[in-house]
């Protein structure tokens, strides 16, 4: 697991490549400013080893993009020991910053007193979920730490790319529309499934339009946590001419209740792709929310439709 000062032993940290020489060398990655707030990932859902591995991989991707970044992982339903709660991680992060300042001052160094947030909290959510976001806000307040809370990760073109990849991995979509080959099981209608109510469905619909442009098939959003929503969208797609449907989660994974996706796929009578998981775009969007909050780097560019 990670702490506010970095990943625990065994967590892979991707190191930046050696600097290239010449006119066409790649720009050096922006490093985290000295004294910058920690990036604390707020992870929803029941914590499990799988969830922890996913969160650590997302954090590893963020750290590879911004060397020197301090990180932490807090669980909304943590147990306070193996899976630290978000409140605990934030309180520890704030305490560590104060401790560093006091040590430096006692050593006679000229240091400025800490100001601003000790942490930037990024929810591990692809789309809005009012119930979960209320819990994140409450955890931030309960920690009594100076922390800034960002918005969720989407909608964003990179999430459309991630859904496309998960569909292609499941054999439900072509990996590249430009290539002249067919996939026998490719869907001709996509149900983009989310949780979090009407607002979440609307946000998923925006990403769905980007996904439809990539796949050249109709894409409609539905709520996994609303009875009848998935079957109604499936009926609507079939009524408009789609024959072979696929269910694509517009979800990172931890926020998806166990068994809900399988039940929805059975209800719609179609196959389902995996949740987005630790797809590289998730880590980049987490970092984007952090850097945007601090104004230290631009947001990542969206991928172009294939």
C-alpha positions in Angstrom: 0.0 0.0 0.0 1.1 3.6 -0.4 1.7 6.2 2.2 1.6 10.0 2.0 5.4 10.0 1.3 5.4 7.4 -1.5 4.6 3.8 -2.4 5.2 0.9 -0.1 8.1 -1.5 -0.9 7.3 -3.6 -3.9 5.2 -0.9 -5.7 6.7 -0.4 -9.2 7.7 3.2 -9.9 8.3 4.0 -13.5 11.5 5.9 -14.0 11.7 8.6 -16.7 13.8 7.7 -19.8 17.3 9.2 -20.2 17.3 12.6 -21.8 17.7 12.5 -25.5 20.2 14.8 -27.3 19.7 16.7 -30.5 17.1 19.0 -32.0 14.2 16.5 -31.8 14.7 15.3 -28.2 11.5 14.9 -26.2 10.7 17.6 -23.6 11.8 16.7 -20.1 8.8 15.8 -17.8 7.7 18.4 -15.4 8.8 17.6 -11.9 6.6 18.2 -8.8 7.5 21.5 -7.2 9.3 21.4 -3.9 6.8 21.4 -1.1 3.9 20.6 -3.4 0.8 19.0 -1.8 0.5 15.2 -1.9 -1.8 13.5 -4.4 -4.2 11.4 -2.4 -6.3 9.0 -4.3 -9.8 8.5 -2.8 -10.8 4.9 -3.6 -14.5 3.9 -3.3 -16.0 0.5 -2.7 -15.1 -2.4 -0.5 -11.2 -2.6 -0.3 -9.7 -5.8 -1.6 -6.2 -6.9 -2.7 -7.4 -6.4 -6.3 -8.6 -2.9 -5.6 -5.3 -2.0 -3.8 -3.3 -3.4 -6.8 -5.4 -1.3 -9.2 -5.0 1.9 -7.1 -1.3 1.4 -6.7 -0.9 0.9 -10.5 -2.8 4.1 -11.1 -0.6 6.0 -8.6 2.5 4.5 -10.3 1.4 5.8 -13.6 0.9 9.3 -12.1 4.3 9.2 -10.4 6.0 8.2 -13.7 4.5 11.3 -15.3 5.5 13.7 -12.5 8.7 12.8 -10.8 9.0 13.7 -7.2 5.2 13.5 -6.6 4.2 12.5 -3.1 1.2 10.2 -3.0 -1.2 8.5 -0.8 -4.2 6.1 -1.1 -7.2 6.4 1.1 -10.2 4.1 1.1 -13.8 5.3 1.7 -14.5 1.9 3.4 -11.0 1.3 4.8 -10.4 -0.6 8.0 -7.8 1.7 9.4 -5.0 -0.9 9.3 -4.4 -2.8 6.1 -6.6 -0.4 4.1 -6.2 3.1 5.6 -9.2 5.3 5.5 -9.2 8.6 3.6 -9.4 10.5 6.8 -6.4 8.7 8.2 -4.2 9.3 5.1 -5.1 13.0 5.0 -4.4 13.6 8.7 -1.1 11.8 8.4 -0.2 13.8 5.3 -0.9 17.1 7.0 1.0 16.0 10.1 4.0 15.0 8.1 4.2 18.4 6.4 4.1 20.2 9.8 6.7 17.8 11.2 9.1 18.5 8.3 8.7 22.3 8.8 9.4 22.0 12.5 12.5 19.8 12.0 13.8 22.2 9.3 13.2 25.2 11.6 14.9 23.5 14.6 17.9 22.8 12.4 18.2 26.6 11.7 17.1 26.5 8.1 15.2 29.4 6.7 11.9 27.8 5.6 8.5 29.3 5.0 5.7 28.2 7.2 3.5 25.7 5.3 0.4 27.3 3.6 -2.2 26.1 1.2 -3.5 22.5 1.0 -1.4 19.7 2.3 -3.0 17.3 -0.2 -5.1 17.3 -3.3 -7.7 14.6 -3.2 -8.6 12.9 -6.5 -11.7 10.6 -6.5 -11.1 7.4 -8.4 -14.3 7.8 -10.3 -14.9 8.0 -14.1 -18.1 9.8 -13.7 -20.2 11.7 -11.1 -21.7 9.9 -8.2 -23.3 12.3 -5.7 -23.6 9.7 -2.9 -19.9 8.8 -3.1 -18.8 12.4 -3.6 -20.7 13.4 -0.4 -18.8 10.7 1.5 -15.5 11.9 0.1 -16.2 15.5 1.1 -17.2 14.3 4.6 -14.0 12.3 4.9 -12.0 15.4 3.9 -13.8 17.5 6.6 -13.5 14.8 9.2 -9.7 14.7 8.7 -9.4 18.3 9.7 -6.6 18.5 7.1 -6.1 21.4 4.6 -7.0 19.5 1.4 -8.4 20.4 -1.9 -10.9 18.0 -3.6 -11.0 17.7 -7.4 -13.8 16.7 -9.7 -14.1 13.1 -11.1 -12.1 12.0 -14.1 -14.6 12.3 -16.9 -16.1 12.9 -19.4 -12.9 12.9 -21.4 -11.7 11.5 -24.8 -9.1 9.3 -23.1 -12.0 7.5 -21.3 -13.6 6.8 -24.7 -10.3 5.3 -25.8 -10.1 3.2 -22.6 -13.6 1.8 -23.2 -12.7 1.1 -26.8 -9.7 -0.9 -25.7 -11.6 -2.9 -23.2 -14.2 -3.8 -25.8 -11.6 -4.9 -28.3 -9.9 -7.0 -25.6 -13.2 -8.8 -25.1 -13.5 -9.3 -28.9 -16.5 -7.0 -29.0 -15.0 -4.3 -31.2 -12.3 -3.8 -33.8 -9.1 -2.6 -32.3 -8.6 -0.2 -35.1 -11.4 1.0 -37.4 -9.0 1.8 -40.2 -7.7 -1.7 -40.6 -9.5 -3.8 -43.2 -10.5 -6.8 -41.1 -13.6 -7.8 -39.2 -14.3 -9.2 -35.8 -17.0 -11.9 -35.9 -18.2 -11.0 -32.4 -18.0 -7.2 -32.9 -21.1 -5.5 -31.5 -23.2 -3.2 -33.6 -24.7 -1.4 -30.6 -23.0 -0.5 -27.3 -24.7 0.0 -23.9 -22.4 2.3 -21.9 -23.1 1.3 -18.3 -22.5 3.5 -15.2 -23.7 4.0 -11.6 -24.6 7.2 -9.8 -28.0 8.2 -11.1 -29.2 10.5 -13.9 -26.2 12.8 -13.7 -23.8 9.9 -14.2 -25.8 8.7 -17.2 -25.7 12.1 -18.8 -21.9 12.3 -18.3 -21.5 8.8 -19.7 -23.5 9.9 -22.7 -20.9 12.5 -23.5 -18.2 9.9 -23.6 -20.6 7.7 -25.5 -20.7 10.2 -28.3 -16.9 10.1 -28.5 -17.0 6.3 -28.4 -19.6 6.1 -31.2 -17.3 8.2 -33.4 -14.5 5.8 -32.8 -16.5 2.6 -33.4 -19.1 3.9 -36.0 -21.9 2.2 -34.1 -24.6 3.6 -31.9 -23.7 4.0 -28.2 -26.3 4.7 -25.5 -25.8 5.2 -21.7 -27.7 3.3 -19.0 -27.7 3.1 -15.2 -26.6 -0.2 -13.8 -28.1 0.8 -10.4 -31.5 1.7 -11.8 -33.8 -1.3 -12.3 -34.9 -1.7 -15.9 -32.5 0.9 -17.3 -30.2 -1.5 -19.1 -33.0 -3.6 -20.6 -34.8 -0.5 -21.8 -31.7 0.8 -23.6 -31.1 -2.7 -25.0 -34.6 -2.7 -26.4 -34.2 0.8 -27.8 -30.9 -0.2 -29.6 -32.5 -3.3 -31.0 -35.5 -1.4 -32.1 -33.2 0.9 -34.1 -31.6 -1.9 -35.9 -28.8 -3.2 -33.7 -28.6 -7.0 -33.5 -25.5 -7.8 -31.5 -25.1 -5.7 -28.4 -22.3 -5.3 -25.9 -22.3 -3.9 -22.4 -19.3 -1.6 -21.7 -18.7 -0.3 -18.1 -18.0 3.4 -17.9 -16.5 2.6 -14.5 -12.9 2.2 -13.1 -13.9 -0.8 -11.1 -13.8 -0.4 -7.3 -17.1 1.6 -7.4 -18.9 -1.3 -9.2 -20.9 -3.5 -6.7 -20.0 -7.2 -7.1 -22.3 -9.1 -9.4 -24.1 -6.0 -10.8 -22.4 -6.1 -14.2 -23.0 -9.8 -14.8 -26.7 -9.4 -13.8 -27.1 -6.5 -16.3 -25.4 -8.4 -19.1 -27.8 -11.3 -18.5 -30.7 -8.9 -18.4 -29.7 -7.3 -21.7 -28.9 -10.7 -23.3 -25.4 -9.6 -24.4 -21.7 -10.0 -23.6 -19.8 -7.5 -21.4 -16.4 -5.9 -21.4 -14.2 -5.4 -18.3 -14.2 -2.2 -16.3 -11.6 0.4 -17.2 -9.3 -0.7 -14.4 -5.7 0.6 -14.4 -5.7 1.5 -18.1 -2.9 4.1 -18.5 -5.3 6.9 -19.3 -6.8 6.6 -15.8 -3.4 7.4 -14.2 -2.9 10.3 -16.6 -6.3 11.7 -15.8 -5.8 11.4 -12.1 -2.5 13.4 -12.5 -4.3 15.9 -14.7 -6.8 16.6 -12.0 -4.0 17.1 -9.5 -1.9 19.4 -11.8 -4.9 21.4 -12.9 -5.8 22.0 -9.3 -2.3 23.4 -8.7 -1.9 25.1 -12.0 1.5 23.4 -12.7 0.8 21.5 -16.0 -1.7 21.3 -18.8 -4.3 18.6 -19.0 -3.4 15.6 -21.1 -4.6 15.7 -24.7 -7.4 13.4 -25.8 -6.7 10.6 -28.2 -7.9 11.1 -31.8 -10.7 8.8 -33.0 -9.4 5.9 -34.9 
